Amino acid sequence: MSIPLVLILPGWPQSVPDPWPLEWASMSGRRCVDQHDWQRPLRGDWLIRLEEAVLDAAHVVLVAHNLGCIQLSAWAAHSRLTDRVRAALLVAPLDVETVAVRQRLPTWSPIERQRLPFTSWMVGPEHQSDQVEPNAPMQSDTFDSVWAQALAESWGAHWIAQRAAPKPPAKQPSDWPQGQALLYELMKD
């Protein structure tokens, strides 16, 4: 089997302040799934962009962050191209069903909760109070790990708890070496 293309699905708005998805997309064998409008994302538009990106490759591994996780689950529920996906790494999904987020992103809820048809791992903090993205827009300063673990279970994703909260974006390595190690491990399966 050929080496898969790694498609990066950044969060909203385009993984700012968390730089690792865009840094990863600049590496060899990886590509960011660009969107028409990062500030006012429409679910249908984002799903089409993902469909086009997967169509261009024989085999892919998906790395999704934040809203990208929700994009991936919605795409997988409707696409006929899921057999091209070898695996997916999901990081800190955005809860688009909260009132604050739903008001800003009305086309994104409800979240598709059916089992993903490929191997998937979800990464999140070990404890409810661990910070994930301290400055992320419209997210509380804590990540709901109980909600994320339930979402991982509904998607059939293996839950991987981080032992400690990531460093603030200014102090965090932009290539997120722990995540790189997880991706390489996932690609071996």
URHUGI-V215823 format. One record per backbone hydrogen bond with DSSP energy under -0.5 kcal/mol. CO is the residue of the C=O (numbers start at 0). NH is the residue of the N-H. E is the energy in kcal/mol with one decimal. If there is no record, write none. Layout:
# URHUGI-V215823
[[CO & NH & E] [CO & NH & E]]
This chain:
# URHUGI-V215823
[[4 & 6 & -0.7] [4 & 60 & -2.3] [5 & 7 & -0.5] [5 & 30 & -2.5] [6 & 62 & -2.7] [7 & 9 & -0.7] [7 & 32 & -2.7] [8 & 64 & -2.4] [10 & 13 & -1.2] [12 & 15 & -1.6] [14 & 16 & -0.5] [16 & 18 & -0.8] [18 & 22 & -2.0] [19 & 23 & -2.9] [20 & 24 & -1.9] [21 & 25 & -0.7] [22 & 25 & -0.9] [23 & 26 & -1.8] [26 & 29 & -1.5] [28 & 5 & -2.4] [30 & 7 & -3.0] [31 & 33 & -1.2] [41 & 45 & -2.4] [42 & 46 & -2.5] [43 & 47 & -2.0] [44 & 48 & -2.1] [45 & 49 & -1.9] [46 & 50 & -2.5] [47 & 51 & -2.6] [48 & 52 & -1.9] [49 & 53 & -2.5] [50 & 54 & -2.3] [51 & 55 & -1.2] [53 & 56 & -1.7] [58 & 4 & -2.5] [59 & 85 & -3.2] [59 & 86 & -0.7] [60 & 6 & -2.5] [61 & 63 & -0.5] [61 & 88 & -2.8] [62 & 8 & -3.4] [63 & 90 & -2.7] [64 & 67 & -2.6] [65 & 68 & -1.1] [65 & 69 & -0.8] [65 & 93 & -1.3] [66 & 70 & -2.4] [67 & 71 & -2.4] [68 & 72 & -2.1] [69 & 73 & -2.1] [70 & 74 & -2.6] [71 & 75 & -2.8] [72 & 76 & -1.4] [73 & 77 & -0.6] [74 & 77 & -1.4] [74 & 78 & -2.5] [80 & 83 & -2.2] [81 & 84 & -1.5] [83 & 59 & -2.6] [83 & 85 & -0.6] [85 & 118 & -0.7] [86 & 61 & -2.3] [87 & 89 & -0.6] [87 & 120 & -2.4] [88 & 63 & -2.8] [89 & 122 & -3.0] [90 & 65 & -2.3] [93 & 95 & -1.4] [94 & 97 & -1.1] [97 & 101 & -3.0] [98 & 102 & -2.0] [99 & 103 & -1.0] [100 & 104 & -3.0] [104 & 107 & -1.7] [105 & 108 & -0.6] [118 & 87 & -1.7] [119 & 157 & -2.7] [120 & 89 & -3.4] [121 & 159 & -3.1] [122 & 91 & -2.2] [123 & 161 & -3.2] [126 & 129 & -1.5] [129 & 142 & -1.2] [130 & 165 & -0.6] [132 & 135 & -1.5] [135 & 138 & -1.3] [142 & 144 & -1.5] [143 & 147 & -2.4] [144 & 148 & -2.4] [145 & 149 & -1.9] [146 & 150 & -2.2] [147 & 151 & -2.8] [148 & 152 & -2.2] [149 & 153 & -2.1] [150 & 154 & -2.0] [151 & 155 & -0.7] [151 & 156 & -2.9] [152 & 155 & -0.9] [154 & 115 & -2.7] [157 & 121 & -2.9] [158 & 160 & -0.5] [159 & 123 & -2.0] [161 & 125 & -1.5] [167 & 170 & -2.1] [167 & 171 & -1.1] [172 & 175 & -1.5] [175 & 178 & -0.5] [175 & 179 & -2.0] [176 & 180 & -2.2] [177 & 181 & -1.9] [178 & 182 & -2.6] [179 & 183 & -2.5] [180 & 184 & -2.2] [181 & 185 & -2.8] [182 & 186 & -2.3] [183 & 187 & -0.9] [184 & 187 & -0.7] [184 & 188 & -0.7] [185 & 188 & -0.8]]
